Amino acid sequence: MSAIDTERALLAPERITQIVGYIREHFDQKTKRSASYRHDGKRLAGFNSLFATASIDAAKRYYAEFSAQQKDLPVAQRLKVGLIYSFAANEEESDGLLGEEEFETEGLDQSSRDFLDAAIGDYNALFGTSFDTSAEKFQNYYKDLSQRLKKRELDLVIVVNMFLTGFDATTLNTLWADKNLRAHGLIQAYSRTNRILNSVKTYGNIVSFRDLEQETNDALALFGNKDAKGIVLLKPYAEYYKEYQKRIEELVASFPLGKAIIGEAAQKAFIKLFGSILRLKNILTAFDDFAGNEILSERDFQDYQSLYLNLYAEFRSTSDADKESINDDVVFEIELIKQVEINVDYILMLVERYLKAKGSGQDKEIRATIERAINASPSLRNKKDLIEQFVDSVSTKAKVDAQWQAFVAKRKVEDLDRIIADEGLNVDETKAFVDNAFRDGAIPVTGTAITKILPPVSRFSKNNNHSAKKQTVLDKLAAFFERYFGLT
């Protein structure tokens, strides 16, 4: 069969449908959407991806299939999918190099250009922009698309060659590939996912819908470390899983649940062991085979995690009091814990079960499950009193979610009013400052915005300690932000 016929067979509608379905089903897993981290001053959840296709025709078909599969979903549940291509040869060059796509849309056939204009129209509707395929606006579309990809405002961008040869974004961790790649072009494409960002993103994912194993081995052998720029393949799943089993067995034998860990040496040994388990689990969760084979039950893992966070709080408080008391060998993998973060929706689901079970004897067990989940969550621990007060006050007469929204809104206003009164802050400016922080995902610590909310201080006053006052207010507002961010 010729290469053209093979490509035509690979574009069968059934295959396109299955691949898009697989990407949608596994997207959160591969891009680690349950992990939260700070990037450029904002809190983001997980990473994003590129989808490399073999031709403009393939790119069009995949974009149309994503649109079809997502059209009946609520907007919040849809993947934000972008599309970009231009007039250039679709095939790789003889040495495996990917052809550079220029900002040239004039050479596109009318159907391909119309389709791209429609996709850019979807993008305009999503982001309030006004791009199209005309020469200047298309270049600006490319720039805007690349910036939104870097800021993780897009989930997936379908490409032919664009973004595969020189684009770098630390938020990008997955390359979906339905494209023949080899030699230098393969190394270039794989490298797009390889910018290390934090302890969660220690590697990139390549999900190939074609058999590229031999081409990958050949490319790494051909270019070696010099041109492969640090690309190293992960070991097979079985090797990581064997090590994971060994560490879990050691954890259960050395630190059984319910038994206190006495002494600093034992505590450090536990911290080191559980940290290694978190790092292994971070790798294993990228493999489809790991689902259902975690060994520890969710409840036991939460209890170990809670113990780990208790030690983190202890060591951190000691460190704040006496920084010399912390050794360099005590490393906490808090970012990795946030991958398996308990969210508020899960807690509210448990609250609903708690209400239905009241008086049946099961309510105490569910209440204990709620407490266990909160204790195992880095982001919910400082909200524990809020959640427990809500559980004590919740009624069966109205929907739990609506009651939670009202409860949080009321407490949020009360707590902010207290900070404003205690610090003598400008009421309107402070509320605007906080609203902007929740919109942007962080309290701004630089710029002039913070100075506008502070009370006026006479420059002739003997107690004019403006910087100390500013830091006190920032600390209080940061604590307020961390307490309420993501609760509604």
SULTA-V257890 format. One record per residue. N is the residue number from 1. SS is DSSP state (a for helix, b for strand, c for the rest). PSI is psi in whole degrees, -180 to 180 (none if undefined). D_CENTER is the distance of its C-alpha to the mean C-alpha in whole Angstrom. Layout:
BEGIN
<<N:SS:PSI:D_CENTER> <N:SS:PSI:D_CENTER>>
END
This chain:
BEGIN
<<1:c:136:42> <2:c:163:42> <3:a:-36:38> <4:a:-44:38> <5:a:-37:39> <6:a:-47:36> <7:a:-38:34> <8:a:-41:36> <9:a:-35:35> <10:a:-13:31> <11:c:15:31> <12:c:135:33> <13:a:-38:31> <14:a:-40:30> <15:a:-45:28> <16:a:-45:26> <17:a:-45:26> <18:a:-41:25> <19:a:-44:22> <20:a:-40:20> <21:a:-41:21> <22:a:-46:19> <23:a:-46:16> <24:a:-41:16> <25:a:-35:16> <26:a:6:14> <27:a:-49:11> <28:a:-38:9> <29:a:-51:10> <30:a:-36:10> <31:c:8:7> <32:c:54:5> <33:c:-15:4> <34:c:-8:6> <35:c:134:5> <36:b:147:5> <37:b:163:7> <38:b:137:10> <39:b:123:10> <40:c:40:14> <41:c:1:14> <42:b:154:12> <43:b:123:9> <44:b:156:6> <45:b:109:3> <46:c:-165:1> <47:c:-175:5> <48:b:-173:8> <49:b:162:11> <50:b:148:15> <51:b:107:18> <52:b:121:21> <53:b:164:24> <54:c:-19:28> <55:c:168:30> <56:a:-41:29> <57:a:-45:31> <58:a:-43:28> <59:a:-42:25> <60:a:-45:27> <61:a:-40:27> <62:a:-41:24> <63:a:-43:23> <64:a:-38:26> <65:a:-39:24> <66:a:-45:21> <67:a:-43:23> <68:a:-44:25> <69:a:-21:23> <70:a:-3:21> <71:c:-31:24> <72:c:2:24> <73:c:150:21> <74:c:148:20> <75:a:-40:18> <76:a:-21:15> <77:a:-5:15> <78:c:142:16> <79:c:138:13> <80:c:105:14> <81:b:128:16> <82:b:164:18> <83:b:136:21> <84:c:137:24> <85:c:166:27> <86:c:179:30> <87:c:115:33> <88:c:163:34> <89:c:134:35> <90:c:-28:32> <91:c:153:33> <92:c:160:33> <93:c:170:35> <94:c:-29:38> <95:c:12:36> <96:c:-8:33> <97:c:142:31> <98:c:133:29> <99:c:135:31> <100:c:124:30> <101:c:125:30> <102:c:171:31> <103:c:60:31> <104:c:110:34> <105:c:-11:34> <106:c:-34:38> <107:c:-7:38> <108:c:145:36> <109:c:157:38> <110:a:-38:38> <111:a:-44:36> <112:a:-37:33> <113:a:-41:33> <114:a:-41:34> <115:a:-43:31> <116:a:-40:28> <117:a:-40:30> <118:a:-41:29> <119:a:-39:25> <120:a:-33:25> <121:a:-40:27> <122:a:-42:24> <123:a:-44:22> <124:a:-41:24> <125:a:-34:24> <126:a:-40:20> <127:a:3:20> <128:c:33:24> <129:c:-179:25> <130:c:55:28> <131:c:163:28> <132:c:-167:30> <133:c:6:31> <134:c:154:34> <135:a:-58:34> <136:a:-43:33> <137:a:-30:31> <138:a:-39:29> <139:a:-41:29> <140:a:-33:27> <141:a:-45:25> <142:a:-46:24> <143:a:-44:23> <144:a:-42:21> <145:a:-45:19> <146:a:-38:18> <147:a:-41:17> <148:a:-31:15> <149:a:-42:13> <150:a:-31:13> <151:c:1:11> <152:c:32:9> <153:c:-15:11> <154:c:147:12> <155:c:-40:10> <156:b:137:13> <157:b:125:16> <158:b:127:20> <159:b:168:22> <160:c:-68:25> <161:c:-26:25> <162:c:143:24> <163:c:-3:21> <164:c:-12:22> <165:c:-14:24> <166:c:3:23> <167:c:132:20> <168:c:128:17> <169:c:123:14> <170:c:-21:12> <171:c:-7:8> <172:b:121:10> <173:b:-7:10> <174:b:135:12> <175:b:116:16> <176:b:130:17> <177:b:119:21> <178:b:67:24> <179:c:138:26> <180:c:119:29> <181:c:145:28> <182:c:166:30> <183:a:-133:31> <184:a:-36:30> <185:a:-37:28> <186:a:-46:26> <187:a:-43:25> <188:a:-48:24> <189:a:-46:22> <190:a:-34:20> <191:a:-18:20> <192:c:-26:17> <193:c:2:14> <194:c:7:16> <195:c:109:15> <196:c:136:14> <197:c:-49:11> <198:c:-170:11> <199:c:-17:12> <200:c:-45:9> <201:c:84:10> <202:c:-1:13> <203:c:165:14> <204:c:157:13> <205:b:134:14> <206:b:116:17> <207:b:103:18> <208:b:133:21> <209:c:12:24> <210:c:159:27> <211:c:99:28> <212:c:15:27> <213:a:-48:28> <214:a:-41:31> <215:a:-37:30> <216:a:-48:27> <217:a:-42:30> <218:a:-42:32> <219:a:-43:30> <220:a:-37:29> <221:a:-37:33> <222:a:-45:34> <223:a:-21:32> <224:a:-164:31> <225:a:-27:29> <226:a:-53:31> <227:a:-18:29> <228:a:-10:26> <229:c:48:25> <230:c:7:24> <231:c:121:22> <232:c:130:23> <233:c:142:22> <234:c:154:21> <235:c:164:24> <236:c:153:24> <237:a:-44:23> <238:a:-35:26> <239:a:-43:26> <240:a:-40:23> <241:a:-38:24> <242:a:-44:27> <243:a:-40:26> <244:a:-46:24> <245:a:-44:27> <246:a:-44:29> <247:a:-38:26> <248:a:-42:26> <249:a:-42:30> <250:a:-40:30> <251:a:-49:28> <252:a:-38:30> <253:a:-43:33> <254:a:-30:33> <255:c:67:31> <256:c:142:32> <257:c:142:30> <258:c:-12:33> <259:c:125:34> <260:c:146:34> <261:c:107:33> <262:c:132:36> <263:c:147:36> <264:a:-37:34> <265:a:-45:34> <266:a:-39:33> <267:a:-43:30> <268:a:-37:29> <269:a:-41:29> <270:a:-45:27> <271:a:-44:24> <272:a:-44:25> <273:a:-48:25> <274:a:-34:22> <275:a:-40:20> <276:a:-35:21> <277:a:-42:20> <278:a:-40:17> <279:a:-40:16> <280:a:-42:18> <281:a:-34:16> <282:a:-38:13> <283:a:-45:15> <284:a:-32:17> <285:c:-17:14> <286:c:-16:14> <287:c:132:17> <288:a:-30:18> <289:a:-19:21> <290:a:-26:20> <291:c:124:19> <292:c:-2:22> <293:c:35:23> <294:c:-9:21> <295:c:-67:25> <296:c:142:24> <297:c:160:24> <298:a:-39:21> <299:a:-47:24> <300:a:-40:25> <301:a:-40:21> <302:a:-40:21> <303:a:-41:24> <304:a:-39:23> <305:a:-40:20> <306:a:-43:22> <307:a:-42:25> <308:a:-43:22> <309:a:-33:21> <310:a:-44:25> <311:a:-37:25> <312:a:-45:23> <313:a:-40:24> <314:a:-49:28> <315:a:-36:27> <316:a:-40:25> <317:a:-37:28> <318:a:-39:31> <319:a:-40:29> <320:a:-36:29> <321:a:-36:33> <322:c:93:34> <323:a:-24:31> <324:a:-18:34> <325:a:-12:33> <326:c:126:30> <327:c:158:30> <328:c:-19:28> <329:c:-2:27> <330:c:100:26> <331:c:122:22> <332:c:132:19> <333:c:63:16> <334:a:-38:14> <335:a:-36:11> <336:a:-34:11> <337:a:-36:13> <338:a:-13:10> <339:a:-35:8> <340:a:36:11> <341:c:137:11> <342:c:129:14> <343:c:170:14> <344:a:-36:17> <345:a:-40:17> <346:a:-43:18> <347:a:-44:20> <348:a:-35:22> <349:a:-41:23> <350:a:-36:24> <351:a:-41:26> <352:a:-43:28> <353:a:-37:29> <354:a:-44:30> <355:a:-43:32> <356:a:-30:34> <357:a:-3:35> <358:c:128:36> <359:c:-6:40> <360:c:-9:39> <361:c:-23:39> <362:c:-15:35> <363:a:-37:34> <364:a:-38:34> <365:a:-41:32> <366:a:-39:29> <367:a:-40:29> <368:a:-35:29> <369:a:-40:26> <370:a:-47:24> <371:a:-41:25> <372:a:-43:24> <373:a:-41:20> <374:a:-45:20> <375:a:-27:22> <376:c:0:19> <377:c:118:16> <378:c:-36:16> <379:c:-18:15> <380:c:-15:17> <381:a:-43:20> <382:a:4:21> <383:a:8:22> <384:a:-45:24> <385:a:-38:27> <386:a:-50:26> <387:a:-42:25> <388:a:-38:28> <389:a:-37:30> <390:a:-45:28> <391:a:-38:29> <392:a:-29:33> <393:a:-10:33> <394:c:146:32> <395:c:154:34> <396:c:-5:35> <397:c:-13:36> <398:c:166:33> <399:c:138:30> <400:a:-44:27> <401:a:-44:24> <402:a:-40:27> <403:a:-39:28> <404:a:-46:25> <405:a:-46:24> <406:a:-41:28> <407:a:-49:28> <408:a:-43:25> <409:a:-43:26> <410:a:-48:29> <411:a:-36:28> <412:a:-45:26> <413:a:-45:29> <414:a:-45:31> <415:a:-40:29> <416:a:-41:29> <417:a:-36:33> <418:a:-43:33> <419:a:-44:32> <420:a:-45:33> <421:a:-46:37> <422:a:-36:36> <423:a:-1:35> <424:c:40:38> <425:c:160:35> <426:c:118:35> <427:a:-57:34> <428:a:-43:33> <429:a:-39:32> <430:a:-44:30> <431:a:-38:28> <432:a:-40:27> <433:a:-46:26> <434:a:-42:24> <435:a:-43:23> <436:a:-36:22> <437:a:-44:19> <438:a:-33:18> <439:a:-41:18> <440:a:-14:16> <441:c:12:14> <442:c:154:16> <443:c:122:20> <444:c:127:21> <445:c:-7:23> <446:c:173:25> <447:c:-179:27> <448:c:-10:30> <449:a:-41:28> <450:a:-35:29> <451:a:-26:32> <452:a:-24:33> <453:a:-14:32> <454:c:149:35> <455:c:149:38> <456:c:140:41> <457:c:128:42> <458:c:130:46> <459:c:-12:46> <460:c:-4:49> <461:c:142:48> <462:c:-25:48> <463:c:36:45> <464:c:74:43> <465:c:73:40> <466:a:-43:38> <467:a:-38:35> <468:a:-41:35> <469:a:-44:35> <470:a:-43:32> <471:a:-39:30> <472:a:-47:31> <473:a:-44:30> <474:a:-42:26> <475:a:-44:26> <476:a:-42:27> <477:a:-34:25> <478:a:-42:22> <479:a:-40:22> <480:a:-45:23> <481:a:-48:20> <482:a:-31:18> <483:a:-37:20> <484:a:-13:19> <485:c:129:16> <486:c:6:14> <487:c:-24:17> <488:c:none:18>>
END
